[in-house]
Amino acid sequence: MTTTPVPPPGCPAHGSGQPIPLHTADYAADPHAYHQYMRQHGPASPVELAPGVEATLVTDYNAALDLLQNSIDFRKDSRRWRALAEGRISPDSPVLPLLAYRPNCMFTDGAAHLRLRQAITESFARVSGHRLSLIVERAARFLISRFSARGSADLLNDYAKQLPLFVFNELFGCPAGIGDRVMFGISGMFDGINAEQANQVLVQAVNELVALKRAQPGDDVTTWLMQHPAQLSDEEMIQQLVLLLGAGAEPLRGLIGNTFHRVLTVERYARSGLLEEALDDTLWRNPPMANYAPHYPAVDTDVAGHKVSAGELVLVSFAAANAALADQAGNSHAHLAWSAGPHACPSKEPARLITLAAIEHLLNELPDVELAVPEESLAWRPGPFNRALAHLPVRFGAVKPRAAVQPQQPEAPQQPTVLQPSAPSTSQSKTGRSGWSAFLTWLKG
């Protein structure tokens, strides 16, 4: 007997002519029900990302893979976005900072994309796994030391949200005042609260970082990008760093949190030590960037038979595409959580290392950690792009905070990065302190 799929609560009936809203609390509570409903009606669906911002969302795995690998018919340059060019998107839309054009490798095509992507991949390749592991360990110990004596914590806001930003601040050589504002800007852009102000704070902070590294080169990714044969301009440098911070920190926040959630709530992972399996299962079933990869058809075309017009915004639902194959594929790496094609994530291995190390360090320090509330009471952050918990409250046996892990000399011929705290700037005092200055002080003992 064939069962007619029922729309999830709050979901407009498919075919009614109304796009399905992805920015509501109903969608955040159960996106999988929405995705299943959409997939049963076809490979792509009309959706609303924010009030007045419509797009086509690809939910079928094969259709998504075809689109991601097709750089001829589908382009990344968002200056092709017809609705934005025609003034139909409000300039203060909360999703605009993540969709509007920037001269970075996310929003470029062809030779321009290749030039910028090579600068990023070759600069990041200079960071050894050993050095990255030490940076994660220092950040993990500092953050754990701030709540370990309490016997309780919110692993999202006390740990998973902050750790990636600490790691990237150190990798990019951010001094205290700049690093605090970077953390404020990234958080605000993805939380959708005063997103435009957060974007401005982030760009200004990165602008200062670029100027600093032009004058005082260091042993960090920012300096290596500047020294790359691609010879990036200051504007290109700023936009590459904004991309790397945003595309690195926010998905890692979600990936660490979602993997922790899997470890704490799925019996086979709880205290089993199967962290890599838990991570892969999370990437299949609960990827932190659920819907993204904005593309724009170069001409009127179709997605597996679904008609799309030139300049229309088309997104890929990594979560929906993965879900169709998750049970058959097990823990293989064929999921689309890292995207695919020429714009696939260039840093998935460092991301895996950071995530696994962050979880391992916390479980080693707090081996009896457990969820402090019923799983069904956990809330997920609303938003059309991310899949991330709002909070992850846990409890554990209180332990005395451990001392700082002192920075070690990296492998020759590199020189150690010098990170000196600086006085708070005017902008910093307005946006609040996020802990980076405290971390640098803690490192000094």
N, C-alpha and C positions, 0 to 999 in steps of 0.2 A: 504494500500500500504506500503510495507517495504522500508525504507530509508536506503541506505548504509551509514554508518558513515564516515565522512570526517576527515582526520587527521588535527589537529591544525596546524597553520603556523609553519614551521620549524621542524615538526615532521616527521621522516622517516616513510614510509608506513609500517604498521605492516605486518610481514611475509616476509619482504625483507631480513631478516637475520641480519639487523643492529639494535643494541639496541637503545632504545629511550633515548636521553640525558636528564638528570634531572638537569644539572648544568648550563643551558643556561638562558639568559634573557627571551627568548620566553616562557620557562617553568614557570619561576617565574611570568610572566605577567598573565598567565591563566592556572594554574595547573589543574583546574577543567575540562577544555576541554580535556587535555591530559588523565586525569583519566577516564573520560567518554568514550573516544575513546578506551583506553586499556581494560576497563571492558567489552565493547561490543565484544571484541575479545577473551575473556577468563578470568579465575580467576587470571592469573599471566602473566607477560610480562618481556622480557629481557630489561634491562635498563643500562645506563652508568652513574655512580655517579660522575666521574671525568675522564679526559682523561686516558684511559687504565685501568679503574676500572669498571668492569662489575658485574651485580648482577641480580637476579630475584626478581621482585617486585610483591607482592600479593595484588590485588586490590579488591577482593571479600570479603564481610563481613564474611560469614560463613567459607570460606577457611582460612581467617586470624585468626578467633577465634579458629578454630581447630588447626592451627599451634602453636599459642601462648600457648595453653593448652597441647600440646604434647611434653613433655620433654624427651620422649624416642627416638623418631625418629629425633627430632631437638634439637641441643645443642647450648649453648651460647659461649663456649670457642673458641675464634677466632684463637687459635693455630691450629684449624682444617681447617682454611681457606686455601685451596689448592693453589690458585693463589698467595697468600702472601708467603706461605712456599716455593713455587717453584721460587720465585724471580721475578714474573711477575708484581708486584706492585711496583712502584717507592717509595723509602724510603722517598721522600719529597712530596708525594702526599698530597694535602690539606685535604683529607678525612681520612687519616690514623690515626690522633690523636683521632678520634671518633670511630674507628673500631679496631685498634690494641689491642692485649691482655693486660690487666692490672689485677693484682690480687685483684679484687674487686667483689662485688656481681653482677655486670652487666655481667661479662664475666666468671662466674663460674657456675657449675651445681651441683645438688645433695646435699650431706652433706656439702660440702665446701660453696656452695651458701647459704644454710640455716643458717650456723654459722655466716657468714658475714651479712646476711640480718637481723638476729635477733639483732645483735649488733647495727645496724642502727635504726631499728624500736623502740627498747627499749630505746635507748638514746634519740631519738627525742620525745618519749612519755613523757619525763620529762619536756619538754617545755610546759607550760600551755598556753591555748588560750589567757588568759589575758596578760601574758608577751609578747607573740607574737604580740598582738594587739598594745601594747605600743611601741614596737620596730618599727612596721610599721608606727605608727603615727609620731614618731620622725623623721624617714627617710623621710616620705612624707612632713612634715612641712619644713624640711631643704631644700629639693629639690624645693618645691614650692616657698620658700622664695628667691630662686636665680633667678626666672623669673617673679614672680607675678607683680612686678612694671612695667614690660615692656609692658604688655598687649598682649603679643604673646609668643609662645613657640613651640618647637618641642617636642611633648609628647613622642616620641620614645627615642630620644637621651638625652633630658633634664630630663626625668622622668622614663619611663618604663624600659629603659635599665639599669639605675643605681639603682633604688630602690631595686630590689631583691638582688643585690650584697651588698648593704648596710645592708640589713636585715641579710644575711648569714654571712657577716663579723662579725656582732655583736653576732649572735647566736654562732659562732665558736670561739669568743674571739680573733679576729685578732687585734693586735696593728697597728698603723698607717702605718709604712713602709711595713709591710707584706700585709696589706689590699689593699694598692694601687697597689701592683704587682699582687695580686690575681685578681683584677678587670681588669687589663691589660691583663693577661693571658687568662681569660675566654672569654673576648671580642674577642681577636685575634684568638683563636681556632675556634670559631663559625663563625666569619666573613671570615675565610679562607685566611686572609692576614698574611703572615709570620706565618702560623699556627704552624710550628715546633718550631720557636723561642718562640712564645707565650706559647706553651706547656712546654718548658723548664723553662720559667720564672715562670709559675704557679707551676710546681713541686718543684722548688727551694724554692718558697715562702711557700708552704705547708710544705716542709721539715723543714724549720726554725720554722714554727708554731708548728709542732710536738715536735721538740727539746725544744722549749720554754715551752710547756705545760707539758712535762716530768719533767722539772726543777721547773715550777711554775704552779701547777694545779689551775684551776679556776672554776667558775660556768658557764660552757659552754659545748656545744655538743662535742667539741674536747676532753675535759677532761673526759666526761662521756663515750665516746668511749674507751678511754684508760683504764678506770676503769671497763669496762664491763667484765663479766666472760669469754667471748671469748678470752681474753688476746691477742689482736691484736699486731702483731709485728710492728716495725716502718714502714716498707715497706707497710704492710697492712693498717696501719693508713693513710699513705700518699695517697695511692690509693683510700681508701674510701672517704677521704676528696675531692680529685680531682673529683671523681664521684659525690659526693653530691653537690659540687659547680657548676659543669658543668650541671648535670642533673636537678639541682634546678634553677639556675639563668637564663640560656638561655631560657628554655621553659616558665618560668615566664615572662621574658621580652616579649616574643611573645604573651603570653596569655593576659597580661595586655594591650599591644598595640592592639591586635586583638579585644579584648572586647571593648576597647575605640572606635575603628573604628566602631564596631557594634552599639554602643550607639549613636555615632555622625552621622551615615549615615542611620539608619533604623528608620523610623518615629515612630513605636510603642515603641521603646526603648528611643527615645530622650526625655529627661526630664520627663520620666514617672515613674522613680524610680524602674523599673523592672530590677534591675541589675543582680539578680540571673538568671532570664530568659535569659538575654543577654549573660551571661557567659555560660550557658548551650548551647545556640544556637551557640555560638562561638566554643565550644568544638565539637559540631556536624559538623559544616559547615566549620570551618577554624581553626582546631587544630594547635597549634604552632609547634609541631613536626609532620610534615605531613607524613614523611617516615622514619622509623627507625626500632627498634627491630631486630638487626642483629641475624640471626640464621644460623646454618650449619647442613645439613643433616648428620646423623651418617652413613647412608648407602644410596645407590641409592633408591630414592622413588619418590613420586609424590605429588603435591599440587592440589587437586581437578581435577586430571587427567593430570596436567602439569608435565612433567618429570623433576626432578632435581637430580643432581649427588651428591654423598658424597663429603663434603668439599666445595660445592658451596655456595657462599654468597646469602642468601635469606633475603629480607627485607619485612616489612609489611607497606603498605600505609594506615595509619590510616585515612587520609583524604578521600581517594577513597572508603575505606570500609564503612566509616560513611555516605558518600554522598548517597549511594544506599538506605539507610534506613531513612535518615534525615527527609523527609517529612512525612513519616508514624509514626515515633517514637516521633515527637514533642520534648519536653524538658526532656524526661526521661533520666536516667543515663546509658542506655545500649550502649552508644558510646564506641569506643575503644581508645579515646584520652589519657587515662591513661594506655593503654595497657591492658593485661589480663593474667590470668594464674599465675604461680609461680613468674614471673618477673614483675608483675604489679606494677605500681608506689606505693611505700609504704607511700608516704606523700601527697596524693591528698587532704586531708582535710586541712592541713596547706597551701597548694598551693591555694585552694579556698579562704581561709581566707585572705591571703596576697593580692590576686588579687582584691577581693571585697573591702577590706579596702583601698587599694591604690586608687581605682576609687572613692569610697565614699568620701575620704578625699579631693581629688582634686575637685570634684563637689561641696562639701560644701564650699571650699575656693573660687572657681571660678565658681559660678553657671551659668554664662552666656557663658561659653566656647562653641565655635563652630568651625567647620572645616574652615580653612582659604583659602582653595583652592578647586576647583572642585574635587569631589571624583575620577573621571576618570583620573586625573593627578597624583594620588598617585602611587609611585613606590614600588615594593616589592623586597626584597633582594634576589638575586640569591643564589642557594644552593640546594643540593639534599635532605637535611633532614628537614630544618626548613621552616616554613611559617611565615614570619615576614615582616612588612613594613620597608622600608629604612628610612622614615620620616613620621611624622604625625603632620603637621603644624596646629596650632589653634590660635584663637584670643579670647580675653575676655576683660572685663573692668579691667584696672589696679588697683591693690590693694596694700596697704602697707604690706610689709613682716611681718609675725608674729614672736614672740619670740620663742626661743627653748622650747621644752617640756622637763623639767628636768627629768633625770632618776629617777625612783621610786624603793624603796626596793621591790624585789620579795617576794612572799609568803614564810613564814617560812616553813622548816628550811634552805632554800637556802640563799646564801650570794650574794650580788651584784657583777656583773662582773666588774672588773677594766680594763678600756681601756685607756691607756696612750699614747698620741702621742709620736713618737720617731723621731729622726733625719732621713732624707732621706738616704737610703743606696746607694751604688754605682749602684746596679742594678736598683733601683727605679729612680735615676736621668737619667738613660738611657732610661727607658720606659715611663717616664712622670708621672705627678701626676693626679689622677683620681677623687679626691674630698673626699676620705675617711678621709684624714688628716684634711681637712677643716671641715668635719662633726664633728669630735671629738672636734675640737677647738670650733665650734658653740655650741656644747652641754655644754661646760664649761661656756658659756655665755660671 
